[in-house]
Amino acid sequence: MYPTSPQSQLAHPGTANNLASPRNTSLLVKVVFVSTGLSMIPGEVIPGIPLSAVAWIVPLAWALAVAVGTSGKTAFPVGIWLPWLALVVLYVVVAESRNAIQRSVMLSCPLAVGAVVSRAYVSTGDLDDARSHLVKLQIAIVVVALLRTAILATGVLPMISDLASLVMTSALLCSILAARYALGDRKALLWWVPLAAIPIIGVTRTGIAVAALTLPATLAPLGLKRRILLLFILTLAGLAVFQTEPIQRKMFYSGSGTLSEIRADNQDFATTGRSNMWAELGDAISKKPWLGHGANASEPFISDLTGGLTHPHNDWLRLLFDYGYLGAAAFALTLLAQTLHALRHAKYATGEARILLLSGASSFIPFVLFMFTDNIILYAAFFGNLQFTILGLGYGALRTQQEERANDRRRVAGDSV
């Protein structure tokens, strides 16, 4: 991440020592991209330790090593997250759940990665490298999705695909491509289409809607008429997908139904047991509404209730159960503040830095939507680490641009004397 030219090092004093360190931010970014790709591959490194676990542990460890081994001030707005982090630490100190520490670390992992990445002096070459990594990841996700579903060989969509990592990561990449498209890169739309199709290939209901919304709902500047047109086209496409046999089988126990039959009181609507689980969670939340039951208390509750599951497949209910109204509100306000902060700072950035900040801000929309039906806040390897790396690069690049402008002004002022 650090520049190698003498001029760049002059523009940002103190980077030479960091450059000599083998634990530098440039490698951290590569580690995040590689680990995100590895998280898409099912399997275990050793018995009991899935590859997806290693895919968030290694970036976190690397980030901590970089933080200790290098100097520099983070450009990431860590202060926005401090109230939420303080709440997480307080709850884990008094937690009774045996996995509370691990779950709490997973909640905090993306922020640590993003904060360390933002400390770097991000050159244009670094941004080009990051974009190249993104292209490779886009290709890898599409290829892995096709291979894991065997759709090319069978021509049939699977009933159960287990593509959570791919669906979530593809939605994040769709947010990035949507921002690029909004800022004038028409070719980005060609990449967006196959990535948005991955939830369809995986027959993931929420994922289909979330991926589709990343385009018309992007927070990058896009004209209202174009947003409406895109929403209209995607709605028609969604209705066509809804009528397909795999989606009908996934939506209704009987194998067929209409849009009006998608409601909680319809016994034919396939909720895969989630509605009953969520109802039990709701009753338990009402008993300790404000402060919740404690860090990760939802896991043993769900396990006892279902006889095997460990997650409620609804992160908003998880937050309400574990941290109460206080914690859920703190997290929601933090997400809103972070989104607004990135949008505000994107106004002062140019080029790729602006795209990354707008992409990072936009990515909180699919993040929030996935929280209603899945466990995305704990999927650091699938979504969080990459999301905060994108933000970290954007903040770091913005600071670099600002410092270079200041240096140019000082140079011009010096020449005029």
N, C-alpha and C positions, 0 to 999 in steps of 0.2 A: 504494500500500500504506500510505502514511503518513496518519494522521488529519489532518483539516483543522480540526476544532473546537479552540478554545483549551483546553478541558478535557483532550482527548486529548493535546495537545502538552505540557501540564503534566505529564501522567502519564508521559510518556516524553521527557525533555529531549533537546534536540539534534536533533529530527526536522525542525524548521522549515527548517534549511539544506538538509537532504537533499531536502525537498519542493520547494525552489526549483530543484533540479537537473532538467534534462530527462531525464537518464539515471537513472530511478528504478525501483524494484523492481516497482511495479505494471505498468509497461510490459513488463518482462521476463517476468512471468507471462503476459501477453497474447501476447507473442512466442512463448513456448513452445507455447501452445495453437494459435495460428495455424500455426506451423511444423509441428506434429504433424499438423494437418489437411492441409497442403500435401504432406507426405511420402507421403500416400496417392495422390497424383496422379502417374502415370508421366510421364516426359519429361525433357528437359534444358533448363536455363536458357540455356546456350550449349553448343555441341558439346563433348562430353567431360565436362561438369559436370551431373550429374543433379540434379533438384530435391530429392531426398532428401539430397544432400550439403549443399546450402544450408540445409536445414531443421535441421541440427545445427550448422553453422558460425555462422549468425546468432545463435542463442541463446547460444552460447559467447562470441562476441565481445561481445554485449550484457552478459552476466554479468561479463566482465572489465572492461568500461567502468563498470558500476555499482560494482564492487568498488573501482576506482580513484577514482571520482568521489564516493563517499559514505563516511560514517563509520558505525561500528556494529560490534558483535560478533556473529558468527554463532551461532545457536542449534543449528545442525546439529552432530552429533557427529563432526566431521572427524577427531578423534584416532583413532577406530576404523579409519579408512581409511589413516592415515599409513604403517603398515608395508607395505601393498600398494602404495601410491603410490611409496614409496621403492624398492621392488623394480622397478616399472615404469620409473622414471627411471634406475635403475642399468642395467637391461637395454637401454634405448634408447641410452644413452651408448656402449655397446660393440656395438650392433647392426650387422649386415651387410646386412640386408634393406633395400631402397631405400624401402619404404613403412612402415618401422618407426616413424618419428616420427608419421606421420598416424594409424596404428592405435593408437598409445599415447595420443595426444591424444583419440581417440574413446573409449577406455576411461575416460579421466578426465573427459570432458565433463559427464556427468550430475551428478557430485559437485560440480563448480564451480557449476553452475546451482542445485542444491539448497542449497548453502551460502550463496550470495548471497541467494536468496529468503528464507532463514530469518533474515536480518539485519533484515528489515522488522518494523515495528510493525503487526501484523495485526489490523485491527478486524473487527467483525461484518459490516460492509458489504463489506469485502474478501473475507471468506469467502463471502458471498452472491454476489459477483461471480464468484468461482472456481467455485461450484456452477453458476451460469448458463453459464459457459464449458463446463463438463463436459457439460451437457445439450445444448448446441449441437454439441459434438463427437460425442456419441452419435448424434444425428440425422444428422450429416454422414457418419459411418462407415457407417451402415445404408444411406443413399441411395447413397453411392459404391459399396458392395458390390453393390447391386442393379444399378446402371448398368454397372459393369465386367464383371459376369458375364452381363448381358443376360438374366437368368433370367426377368424379367417378360415379356419379349417371346417367348422361346423355350420357357420352361417346362422347360428341361433344364439340369441342373447341368454345368458345364464339367469336362473331364478335367484340364486344366491352367489354373489361374486366376491365378497370380502375385499373390496377395493377402497376401504376408508382412506388409506394413506394417499392413494392416487387421486381420489375424488377431491379431497381437501386441498392437496397441493395444486391440482389443476385449477381449482377455483381461485387460489392465490395468483397463479400465473395468468389467469384470465383477467384479473384486476389490473395487472401490470400491462397486459396487451391492450386492454380497454383504454387505459390512460394514454398509451402510445397512439392509439387510433384517434382519440379525441384531440391530441396535439398535432395531428396531421400525417401520421404514419399509416397510410392506407393498407400497407402490406401486413400490418399487425393483425388486421381482421382475418387474414388467411391463416394465421397461427391460432387465432382465438377460436375459430370454428372447430377444429379437431379436439382441442382441449375442452371446450364446452360440451363436446359429445361424449367425453369419458364417463360422466355420470349416467348417460343413457346406456352406454355399453355395459356399465356396471349395474344398471337397473336400480339406481339410488334416487329415491323420490325427492328428498330435500335437496340433494346435490344437483339435480336437474334444474330446479327452480333457482337455486343460488347461483349456479354458473351462468344461467341465462340473464340474471339481473345484473351481473357485473358490468355488462356493456351499457345498457340504458341508464343505470344508476351510478355510473362512475362519477367521482367527485372532481375529475379533471374537467376543464371547460369544454362543454359540448352543447351546441344549440338545442333549444327546446324542441324545435320541429324535428330535428334528427333523433332526439331521444324518443319522442312520441312514435316516429316511424319505426325505429328499432324495436320499441316495445310492442307495437302492433304486429310486426313480422314475427317476433319471438313468441308472441301469444298464439298466433296461428300455428307456428311450428310446435309449440307445447301441446296444443289441442290435438294435433296429429299424432304426437308421441303418446299422448294419453290413451289414444284408441288402439295402440298396438297391443298384441297379445301378451307379451312379457310384462308390460306395465299394468295391464288389466289384472293379470294374475297376482301381481305384487300388491295392488291396491285393494282387491276384494277377495275374500275367501272363496266366493262362488266362482271367481274367474272373470266376472264382468260387472260393470256398473257405470253410473253416470257421475258427472261432477257434483250434482245435487246430493248424491249419496255419500259424499266425503264429509262425514260428521261423526262426532264422538259417540252419539247415541245409536248409530247404525251398527248392529251386530255383525253385519257383513263386511264392514270397513276394516281392513287388516291393519291393526296397530301392533301386531306381534306381541301382545301383552303389555305394551307400554302404558296404555291408558289406565289399566288397573294399578300398575306400579306407580305411576304418577299420582293417582288418587291416594294411595297409601302414603306417599311422600307428603302430599298436601296436608293430610290429617296430622302427620307427625310435625310438620313445620308449624302448624297452628298452635302446638303445645309450647314451643319455644320460638316465637316469631321474631323477636328483635335481635337476639344474640346467637341464635342457632344452637346446635347440639355439639359443636366442636369440630376442629380440623379433621377432615376425612371421615367424619362419623357416618356419612352416607354410605360408605363402602360396606361396613359390616351390616348396616341396616338392610341394604339391598341384597346382600349375600344371604342373610337369614330369610328374607322375604321370598327370594326366587330359588334358593337352593343352588346357587352357582354363579350368577351374574355378580359383578363387582361395581358396575357403573350404572347410573340411572338413565343414561342416554338423554339427558337434558341438563345442561350445565347451569341454567338459571335455577332450576330446582335444587341442584347440588349446592350452589352458593347459598340459597335460602336455607337449606337444611343445615349446612355446616356453619355458615357465618351469619345467618339471620338477615333481616331487612337491612341492618347496618352494613354488613359485608357486601351484600348484593348491590346495594346503592353505591357504596364506595367503589366497587369494581366498575359499575355502569358509568359513573361520573368520570372515572379515570379514563375509560375508553373514549368517552366524548371529548374530554380535555385533550387527550393525545391526538385525536383526529383533527380537532380544530387547530392545535399547535402546528401539526404538519402542514395543514392547508395554508395557514398564515405564513409560514416560513417558505413555502413553495413559491410565493409571490416574489421573493427576493432571489430565487435560484434561477439558473438558466440551463438549457440543454438537458443532459441526462440526469443531472442532480434534481431538476424540477420534476422530471418524469418519475424518479424514484420516490420523492416525497409525496407526490400526488397518488402514486400507486400504493404506497404504504398507508396513506389516509383512506383510500378507497377500500383497501383490503379489510378494514374493520367492519364493513357492511356484511360480507360473507361470513366473517368471524362471528358476529353477533347472531346471524341467522342460523348458522350451524349449531350454536349453543342451545337452540330450542329442541334439537333432536339428537344431539350427539355429545361427545366428550372432548371437544376441540381444545379446551383450555389445558388439558393434560397431554395433548398431542404435540409436544414441543418439536419432535423430529419431523412431524408431518407438515406443520403449518407455522408454529410460533417462531422457531429459530430463523427460518428463511424470511418470514415477514419482518422481523426486527432487524435482520441483517440488511434488508432492503432499506428500511428506515435509517439505520445507522450509516449506511453508505450515503444516503441522501443528505443527512445532517453533516456528515464529515465533508462531503463535496461542497456543500453550501459554505461552510466555514472556510474551506480552502479558497473558494471563489472570492469571498469577502476579504480574506487576507491578501490575496493577489491583487485585488483592486486597490486596497490600501497601500500596498507596496508600489504599485504603479503611480498612484497619486504622489507619494513621497518622492519617487524617482523624478517625476515631472517637476515637482516643486523644487527639488535640488538642482535640476538642470537649468531652471529659470533664474536661479539666484546668480 
